[in-house]
Amino acid sequence: MAQKRKIEVFSAGCPACEDTTRLVNTIACPSCEVTVLDMRDPKVAGRAKVLGVRSVPAVAINGKLADCCAGRGVEEGKLRAAGLGQPVR
């Protein structure tokens, strides 16, 4: 079985978070395993803190916060550069 790229979307259920979730799902490929995580869950918030999430929405790819999410906002180009939407070979 082919390896999957693990994509975590940290969300608070806000419109911006929903837009990011749609964007990630739109550009995700069959090698991407997308999970949307609710920041209102203390376990999720703890994981987000470990990853360095400072604001939502945020996206982590294979356990690393995407460059676009280290500050504020999500950028499609940086998500693609981090591997989102590219098959795992």
Backbone atoms as SQL, in Angstrom:
CREATE TABLE atoms (id INTEGER PRIMARY KEY, chain TEXT, resi INTEGER, resn TEXT, atom TEXT, x REAL, y REAL, z REAL);
INSERT INTO atoms VALUES
  (1, 'A', 1, 'MET', 'N', 0.843, -1.182, 0.000),
  (2, 'A', 1, 'MET', 'CA', 0.000, 0.000, 0.000),
  (3, 'A', 1, 'MET', 'C', 0.884, 1.239, 0.000),
  (4, 'A', 2, 'ALA', 'N', 0.520, 2.232, -0.797),
  (5, 'A', 2, 'ALA', 'CA', 1.288, 3.469, -0.905),
  (6, 'A', 2, 'ALA', 'C', 1.170, 4.288, 0.368),
  (7, 'A', 3, 'GLN', 'N', 2.243, 4.990, 0.653),
  (8, 'A', 3, 'GLN', 'CA', 2.261, 5.874, 1.817),
  (9, 'A', 3, 'GLN', 'C', 1.348, 7.069, 1.572),
  (10, 'A', 4, 'LYS', 'N', 0.720, 7.570, 2.630),
  (11, 'A', 4, 'LYS', 'CA', -0.152, 8.741, 2.530),
  (12, 'A', 4, 'LYS', 'C', 0.532, 9.951, 3.155),
  (13, 'A', 5, 'ARG', 'N', 0.231, 11.119, 2.620),
  (14, 'A', 5, 'ARG', 'CA', 0.678, 12.379, 3.204),
  (15, 'A', 5, 'ARG', 'C', -0.406, 12.793, 4.201),
  (16, 'A', 6, 'LYS', 'N', -0.023, 12.996, 5.452),
  (17, 'A', 6, 'LYS', 'CA', -0.982, 13.331, 6.510),
  (18, 'A', 6, 'LYS', 'C', -1.174, 14.846, 6.555),
  (19, 'A', 7, 'ILE', 'N', -2.408, 15.284, 6.300),
  (20, 'A', 7, 'ILE', 'CA', -2.767, 16.697, 6.309),
  (21, 'A', 7, 'ILE', 'C', -3.714, 16.942, 7.471),
  (22, 'A', 8, 'GLU', 'N', -3.343, 17.861, 8.366),
  (23, 'A', 8, 'GLU', 'CA', -4.192, 18.218, 9.497),
  (24, 'A', 8, 'GLU', 'C', -4.613, 19.678, 9.343),
  (25, 'A', 9, 'VAL', 'N', -5.919, 19.906, 9.342),
  (26, 'A', 9, 'VAL', 'CA', -6.451, 21.262, 9.278),
  (27, 'A', 9, 'VAL', 'C', -6.982, 21.606, 10.666),
  (28, 'A', 10, 'PHE', 'N', -6.390, 22.612, 11.284),
  (29, 'A', 10, 'PHE', 'CA', -6.830, 23.058, 12.613),
  (30, 'A', 10, 'PHE', 'C', -7.871, 24.143, 12.409),
  (31, 'A', 11, 'SER', 'N', -9.058, 23.910, 12.955),
  (32, 'A', 11, 'SER', 'CA', -10.217, 24.749, 12.687),
  (33, 'A', 11, 'SER', 'C', -10.980, 25.072, 13.965),
  (34, 'A', 12, 'ALA', 'N', -11.598, 26.246, 13.961),
  (35, 'A', 12, 'ALA', 'CA', -12.502, 26.622, 15.046),
  (36, 'A', 12, 'ALA', 'C', -13.941, 26.708, 14.535),
  (37, 'A', 13, 'GLY', 'N', -14.160, 26.234, 13.311),
  (38, 'A', 13, 'GLY', 'CA', -15.505, 26.234, 12.750),
  (39, 'A', 13, 'GLY', 'C', -15.944, 27.567, 12.178),
  (40, 'A', 14, 'CYS', 'N', -15.035, 28.525, 12.072),
  (41, 'A', 14, 'CYS', 'CA', -15.369, 29.858, 11.561),
  (42, 'A', 14, 'CYS', 'C', -15.401, 29.844, 10.031),
  (43, 'A', 15, 'PRO', 'N', -15.955, 30.885, 9.401),
  (44, 'A', 15, 'PRO', 'CA', -15.989, 30.924, 7.937),
  (45, 'A', 15, 'PRO', 'C', -14.602, 30.826, 7.298),
  (46, 'A', 16, 'ALA', 'N', -13.595, 31.459, 7.871),
  (47, 'A', 16, 'ALA', 'CA', -12.241, 31.375, 7.314),
  (48, 'A', 16, 'ALA', 'C', -11.725, 29.937, 7.404),
  (49, 'A', 17, 'CYS', 'N', -12.036, 29.270, 8.494),
  (50, 'A', 17, 'CYS', 'CA', -11.625, 27.870, 8.663),
  (51, 'A', 17, 'CYS', 'C', -12.323, 26.982, 7.640),
  (52, 'A', 18, 'GLU', 'N', -13.592, 27.236, 7.402),
  (53, 'A', 18, 'GLU', 'CA', -14.344, 26.462, 6.419),
  (54, 'A', 18, 'GLU', 'C', -13.776, 26.680, 5.026),
  (55, 'A', 19, 'ASP', 'N', -13.382, 27.936, 4.711),
  (56, 'A', 19, 'ASP', 'CA', -12.767, 28.227, 3.411),
  (57, 'A', 19, 'ASP', 'C', -11.456, 27.456, 3.253),
  (58, 'A', 20, 'THR', 'N', -10.662, 27.418, 4.312),
  (59, 'A', 20, 'THR', 'CA', -9.391, 26.701, 4.260),
  (60, 'A', 20, 'THR', 'C', -9.617, 25.205, 4.092),
  (61, 'A', 21, 'THR', 'N', -10.591, 24.673, 4.792),
  (62, 'A', 21, 'THR', 'CA', -10.907, 23.250, 4.663),
  (63, 'A', 21, 'THR', 'C', -11.308, 22.937, 3.227),
  (64, 'A', 22, 'ARG', 'N', -12.132, 23.789, 2.623),
  (65, 'A', 22, 'ARG', 'CA', -12.528, 23.583, 1.224),
  (66, 'A', 22, 'ARG', 'C', -11.309, 23.646, 0.303),
  (67, 'A', 23, 'LEU', 'N', -10.423, 24.634, 0.519),
  (68, 'A', 23, 'LEU', 'CA', -9.222, 24.774, -0.301),
  (69, 'A', 23, 'LEU', 'C', -8.358, 23.528, -0.206),
  (70, 'A', 24, 'VAL', 'N', -8.094, 23.073, 1.005),
  (71, 'A', 24, 'VAL', 'CA', -7.262, 21.882, 1.201),
  (72, 'A', 24, 'VAL', 'C', -7.896, 20.679, 0.517),
  (73, 'A', 25, 'ASN', 'N', -9.183, 20.482, 0.691),
  (74, 'A', 25, 'ASN', 'CA', -9.853, 19.338, 0.065),
  (75, 'A', 25, 'ASN', 'C', -9.869, 19.448, -1.450),
  (76, 'A', 26, 'THR', 'N', -9.902, 20.679, -1.982),
  (77, 'A', 26, 'THR', 'CA', -9.899, 20.887, -3.427),
  (78, 'A', 26, 'THR', 'C', -8.564, 20.514, -4.041),
  (79, 'A', 27, 'ILE', 'N', -7.453, 20.867, -3.368),
  (80, 'A', 27, 'ILE', 'CA', -6.152, 20.608, -3.965),
  (81, 'A', 27, 'ILE', 'C', -5.515, 19.297, -3.487),
  (82, 'A', 28, 'ALA', 'N', -6.136, 18.627, -2.537),
  (83, 'A', 28, 'ALA', 'CA', -5.613, 17.342, -2.051),
  (84, 'A', 28, 'ALA', 'C', -5.680, 16.299, -3.163),
  (85, 'A', 29, 'CYS', 'N', -4.709, 15.392, -3.131),
  (86, 'A', 29, 'CYS', 'CA', -4.669, 14.327, -4.121),
  (87, 'A', 29, 'CYS', 'C', -4.972, 12.986, -3.433),
  (88, 'A', 30, 'PRO', 'N', -5.050, 11.912, -4.195),
  (89, 'A', 30, 'PRO', 'CA', -5.325, 10.608, -3.577),
  (90, 'A', 30, 'PRO', 'C', -4.288, 10.192, -2.534),
  (91, 'A', 31, 'SER', 'N', -3.087, 10.762, -2.588),
  (92, 'A', 31, 'SER', 'CA', -2.050, 10.439, -1.604),
  (93, 'A', 31, 'SER', 'C', -2.186, 11.258, -0.323),
  (94, 'A', 32, 'CYS', 'N', -3.162, 12.163, -0.280),
  (95, 'A', 32, 'CYS', 'CA', -3.358, 13.025, 0.888),
  (96, 'A', 32, 'CYS', 'C', -4.473, 12.473, 1.768),
  (97, 'A', 33, 'GLU', 'N', -4.187, 12.379, 3.051),
  (98, 'A', 33, 'GLU', 'CA', -5.184, 11.966, 4.031),
  (99, 'A', 33, 'GLU', 'C', -5.505, 13.206, 4.869),
  (100, 'A', 34, 'VAL', 'N', -6.645, 13.837, 4.579),
  (101, 'A', 34, 'VAL', 'CA', -7.017, 15.101, 5.207),
  (102, 'A', 34, 'VAL', 'C', -7.880, 14.850, 6.434),
  (103, 'A', 35, 'THR', 'N', -7.488, 15.474, 7.552),
  (104, 'A', 35, 'THR', 'CA', -8.263, 15.415, 8.785),
  (105, 'A', 35, 'THR', 'C', -8.499, 16.837, 9.270),
  (106, 'A', 36, 'VAL', 'N', -9.751, 17.156, 9.566),
  (107, 'A', 36, 'VAL', 'CA', -10.088, 18.466, 10.119),
  (108, 'A', 36, 'VAL', 'C', -10.226, 18.308, 11.624),
  (109, 'A', 37, 'LEU', 'N', -9.470, 19.115, 12.362),
  (110, 'A', 37, 'LEU', 'CA', -9.415, 19.010, 13.822),
  (111, 'A', 37, 'LEU', 'C', -10.043, 20.241, 14.461),
  (112, 'A', 38, 'ASP', 'N', -10.891, 20.011, 15.441),
  (113, 'A', 38, 'ASP', 'CA', -11.622, 21.077, 16.122),
  (114, 'A', 38, 'ASP', 'C', -10.806, 21.608, 17.295),
  (115, 'A', 39, 'MET', 'N', -10.384, 22.855, 17.199),
  (116, 'A', 39, 'MET', 'CA', -9.553, 23.472, 18.230),
  (117, 'A', 39, 'MET', 'C', -10.276, 23.623, 19.568),
  (118, 'A', 40, 'ARG', 'N', -11.576, 23.411, 19.578),
  (119, 'A', 40, 'ARG', 'CA', -12.306, 23.489, 20.850),
  (120, 'A', 40, 'ARG', 'C', -12.090, 22.239, 21.696),
  (121, 'A', 41, 'ASP', 'N', -11.496, 21.211, 21.104),
  (122, 'A', 41, 'ASP', 'CA', -11.141, 19.985, 21.824),
  (123, 'A', 41, 'ASP', 'C', -9.772, 20.202, 22.477),
  (124, 'A', 42, 'PRO', 'N', -9.672, 20.058, 23.797),
  (125, 'A', 42, 'PRO', 'CA', -8.398, 20.295, 24.489),
  (126, 'A', 42, 'PRO', 'C', -7.228, 19.469, 23.949),
  (127, 'A', 43, 'LYS', 'N', -7.478, 18.239, 23.521),
  (128, 'A', 43, 'LYS', 'CA', -6.405, 17.408, 22.959),
  (129, 'A', 43, 'LYS', 'C', -5.897, 17.994, 21.649),
  (130, 'A', 44, 'VAL', 'N', -6.827, 18.475, 20.832),
  (131, 'A', 44, 'VAL', 'CA', -6.454, 19.096, 19.558),
  (132, 'A', 44, 'VAL', 'C', -5.674, 20.383, 19.833),
  (133, 'A', 45, 'ALA', 'N', -6.151, 21.181, 20.769),
  (134, 'A', 45, 'ALA', 'CA', -5.461, 22.426, 21.116),
  (135, 'A', 45, 'ALA', 'C', -4.051, 22.139, 21.613),
  (136, 'A', 46, 'GLY', 'N', -3.872, 21.065, 22.364),
  (137, 'A', 46, 'GLY', 'CA', -2.551, 20.676, 22.837),
  (138, 'A', 46, 'GLY', 'C', -1.633, 20.296, 21.689),
  (139, 'A', 47, 'ARG', 'N', -2.167, 19.530, 20.744),
  (140, 'A', 47, 'ARG', 'CA', -1.375, 19.152, 19.560),
  (141, 'A', 47, 'ARG', 'C', -0.999, 20.390, 18.765),
  (142, 'A', 48, 'ALA', 'N', -1.942, 21.301, 18.609),
  (143, 'A', 48, 'ALA', 'CA', -1.682, 22.532, 17.859),
  (144, 'A', 48, 'ALA', 'C', -0.560, 23.336, 18.519),
  (145, 'A', 49, 'LYS', 'N', -0.587, 23.400, 19.815),
  (146, 'A', 49, 'LYS', 'CA', 0.442, 24.148, 20.548),
  (147, 'A', 49, 'LYS', 'C', 1.818, 23.540, 20.305),
  (148, 'A', 50, 'VAL', 'N', 1.903, 22.217, 20.353),
  (149, 'A', 50, 'VAL', 'CA', 3.175, 21.523, 20.106),
  (150, 'A', 50, 'VAL', 'C', 3.706, 21.848, 18.710),
  (151, 'A', 51, 'LEU', 'N', 2.810, 21.948, 17.743),
  (152, 'A', 51, 'LEU', 'CA', 3.210, 22.241, 16.367),
  (153, 'A', 51, 'LEU', 'C', 3.533, 23.711, 16.142),
  (154, 'A', 52, 'GLY', 'N', 3.138, 24.573, 17.083),
  (155, 'A', 52, 'GLY', 'CA', 3.406, 26.004, 16.932),
  (156, 'A', 52, 'GLY', 'C', 2.279, 26.787, 16.300),
  (157, 'A', 53, 'VAL', 'N', 1.077, 26.232, 16.285),
  (158, 'A', 53, 'VAL', 'CA', -0.074, 26.949, 15.732),
  (159, 'A', 53, 'VAL', 'C', -0.350, 28.162, 16.617),
  (160, 'A', 54, 'ARG', 'N', -0.399, 29.331, 15.986),
  (161, 'A', 54, 'ARG', 'CA', -0.651, 30.576, 16.721),
  (162, 'A', 54, 'ARG', 'C', -2.009, 31.183, 16.391),
  (163, 'A', 55, 'SER', 'N', -2.587, 30.749, 15.269),
  (164, 'A', 55, 'SER', 'CA', -3.908, 31.230, 14.891),
  (165, 'A', 55, 'SER', 'C', -4.551, 30.180, 13.994),
  (166, 'A', 56, 'VAL', 'N', -5.857, 30.238, 13.885),
  (167, 'A', 56, 'VAL', 'CA', -6.578, 29.331, 12.995),
  (168, 'A', 56, 'VAL', 'C', -7.235, 30.146, 11.896),
  (169, 'A', 57, 'PRO', 'N', -7.402, 29.558, 10.744),
  (170, 'A', 57, 'PRO', 'CA', -7.082, 28.184, 10.393),
  (171, 'A', 57, 'PRO', 'C', -5.579, 27.990, 10.231),
  (172, 'A', 58, 'ALA', 'N', -5.155, 26.750, 10.409),
  (173, 'A', 58, 'ALA', 'CA', -3.760, 26.378, 10.206),
  (174, 'A', 58, 'ALA', 'C', -3.721, 24.971, 9.635),
  (175, 'A', 59, 'VAL', 'N', -2.654, 24.687, 8.903),
  (176, 'A', 59, 'VAL', 'CA', -2.513, 23.383, 8.254),
  (177, 'A', 59, 'VAL', 'C', -1.135, 22.820, 8.574),
  (178, 'A', 60, 'ALA', 'N', -1.110, 21.569, 8.985),
  (179, 'A', 60, 'ALA', 'CA', 0.141, 20.843, 9.182),
  (180, 'A', 60, 'ALA', 'C', 0.194, 19.718, 8.163),
  (181, 'A', 61, 'ILE', 'N', 1.381, 19.515, 7.604),
  (182, 'A', 61, 'ILE', 'CA', 1.575, 18.467, 6.621),
  (183, 'A', 61, 'ILE', 'C', 2.676, 17.548, 7.137),
  (184, 'A', 62, 'ASN', 'N', 2.306, 16.289, 7.322),
  (185, 'A', 62, 'ASN', 'CA', 3.220, 15.292, 7.880),
  (186, 'A', 62, 'ASN', 'C', 3.846, 15.759, 9.192),
  (187, 'A', 63, 'GLY', 'N', 3.025, 16.324, 10.058),
  (188, 'A', 63, 'GLY', 'CA', 3.470, 16.704, 11.395),
  (189, 'A', 63, 'GLY', 'C', 4.266, 17.985, 11.477),
  (190, 'A', 64, 'LYS', 'N', 4.303, 18.763, 10.385),
  (191, 'A', 64, 'LYS', 'CA', 5.025, 20.024, 10.375),
  (192, 'A', 64, 'LYS', 'C', 4.074, 21.133, 9.939),
  (193, 'A', 65, 'LEU', 'N', 4.032, 22.197, 10.732),
  (194, 'A', 65, 'LEU', 'CA', 3.188, 23.330, 10.394),
  (195, 'A', 65, 'LEU', 'C', 3.637, 23.903, 9.062),
  (196, 'A', 66, 'ALA', 'N', 2.700, 24.058, 8.124),
  (197, 'A', 66, 'ALA', 'CA', 3.026, 24.612, 6.807),
  (198, 'A', 66, 'ALA', 'C', 3.545, 26.033, 6.972),
  (199, 'A', 67, 'ASP', 'N', 4.533, 26.407, 6.151),
  (200, 'A', 67, 'ASP', 'CA', 5.144, 27.731, 6.244),
  (201, 'A', 67, 'ASP', 'C', 4.115, 28.852, 6.228),
  (202, 'A', 68, 'CYS', 'N', 3.062, 28.666, 5.458),
  (203, 'A', 68, 'CYS', 'CA', 2.047, 29.714, 5.349),
  (204, 'A', 68, 'CYS', 'C', 1.291, 29.918, 6.651),
  (205, 'A', 69, 'CYS', 'N', 1.381, 28.955, 7.531),
  (206, 'A', 69, 'CYS', 'CA', 0.595, 29.009, 8.764),
  (207, 'A', 69, 'CYS', 'C', 1.429, 29.390, 9.983),
  (208, 'A', 70, 'ALA', 'N', 2.717, 29.604, 9.788),
  (209, 'A', 70, 'ALA', 'CA', 3.574, 29.960, 10.906),
  (210, 'A', 70, 'ALA', 'C', 3.292, 31.382, 11.377),
  (211, 'A', 71, 'GLY', 'N', 2.776, 32.214, 10.504),
  (212, 'A', 71, 'GLY', 'CA', 2.383, 33.572, 10.870),
  (213, 'A', 71, 'GLY', 'C', 0.875, 33.632, 10.940),
  (214, 'A', 72, 'ARG', 'N', 0.295, 34.291, 9.985),
  (215, 'A', 72, 'ARG', 'CA', -1.160, 34.372, 9.908),
  (216, 'A', 72, 'ARG', 'C', -1.606, 34.078, 8.484),
  (217, 'A', 73, 'GLY', 'N', -2.677, 33.341, 8.360),
  (218, 'A', 73, 'GLY', 'CA', -3.266, 33.077, 7.055),
  (219, 'A', 73, 'GLY', 'C', -2.713, 31.844, 6.369),
  (220, 'A', 74, 'VAL', 'N', -3.460, 31.359, 5.414),
  (221, 'A', 74, 'VAL', 'CA', -3.112, 30.170, 4.648),
  (222, 'A', 74, 'VAL', 'C', -2.951, 30.596, 3.200),
  (223, 'A', 75, 'GLU', 'N', -1.857, 30.165, 2.563),
  (224, 'A', 75, 'GLU', 'CA', -1.597, 30.509, 1.171),
  (225, 'A', 75, 'GLU', 'C', -1.484, 29.233, 0.349),
  (226, 'A', 76, 'GLU', 'N', -2.251, 29.175, -0.730),
  (227, 'A', 76, 'GLU', 'CA', -2.273, 27.973, -1.562),
  (228, 'A', 76, 'GLU', 'C', -0.891, 27.614, -2.086),
  (229, 'A', 77, 'GLY', 'N', -0.136, 28.576, -2.565),
  (230, 'A', 77, 'GLY', 'CA', 1.183, 28.297, -3.125),
  (231, 'A', 77, 'GLY', 'C', 2.107, 27.626, -2.125),
  (232, 'A', 78, 'LYS', 'N', 2.074, 28.075, -0.874),
  (233, 'A', 78, 'LYS', 'CA', 2.933, 27.487, 0.150),
  (234, 'A', 78, 'LYS', 'C', 2.451, 26.097, 0.544),
  (235, 'A', 79, 'LEU', 'N', 1.138, 25.871, 0.501),
  (236, 'A', 79, 'LEU', 'CA', 0.626, 24.533, 0.773),
  (237, 'A', 79, 'LEU', 'C', 1.083, 23.570, -0.312),
  (238, 'A', 80, 'ARG', 'N', 0.994, 24.011, -1.559),
  (239, 'A', 80, 'ARG', 'CA', 1.438, 23.157, -2.666),
  (240, 'A', 80, 'ARG', 'C', 2.943, 22.890, -2.573),
  (241, 'A', 81, 'ALA', 'N', 3.726, 23.910, -2.211),
  (242, 'A', 81, 'ALA', 'CA', 5.184, 23.750, -2.073),
  (243, 'A', 81, 'ALA', 'C', 5.520, 22.759, -0.971),
  (244, 'A', 82, 'ALA', 'N', 4.643, 22.648, 0.042),
  (245, 'A', 82, 'ALA', 'CA', 4.864, 21.706, 1.141),
  (246, 'A', 82, 'ALA', 'C', 4.429, 20.294, 0.790),
  (247, 'A', 83, 'GLY', 'N', 3.856, 20.118, -0.403),
  (248, 'A', 83, 'GLY', 'CA', 3.512, 18.776, -0.863),
  (249, 'A', 83, 'GLY', 'C', 2.029, 18.494, -1.004),
  (250, 'A', 84, 'LEU', 'N', 1.173, 19.393, -0.546),
  (251, 'A', 84, 'LEU', 'CA', -0.269, 19.156, -0.654),
  (252, 'A', 84, 'LEU', 'C', -0.660, 19.074, -2.126),
  (253, 'A', 85, 'GLY', 'N', -1.369, 18.025, -2.481),
  (254, 'A', 85, 'GLY', 'CA', -1.851, 17.850, -3.840),
  (255, 'A', 85, 'GLY', 'C', -0.896, 17.093, -4.741),
  (256, 'A', 86, 'GLN', 'N', 0.255, 16.677, -4.211),
  (257, 'A', 86, 'GLN', 'CA', 1.232, 15.952, -5.008),
  (258, 'A', 86, 'GLN', 'C', 1.261, 14.492, -4.561),
  (259, 'A', 87, 'PRO', 'N', 1.135, 13.576, -5.513),
  (260, 'A', 87, 'PRO', 'CA', 1.148, 12.161, -5.150),
  (261, 'A', 87, 'PRO', 'C', 2.450, 11.778, -4.451),
  (262, 'A', 88, 'VAL', 'N', 2.358, 10.878, -3.505),
  (263, 'A', 88, 'VAL', 'CA', 3.534, 10.342, -2.834),
  (264, 'A', 88, 'VAL', 'C', 4.136, 9.283, -3.745),
  (265, 'A', 89, 'ARG', 'N', 5.403, 9.337, -3.947),
  (266, 'A', 89, 'ARG', 'CA', 6.050, 8.369, -4.856),
  (267, 'A', 89, 'ARG', 'C', 6.940, 7.440, -4.107);
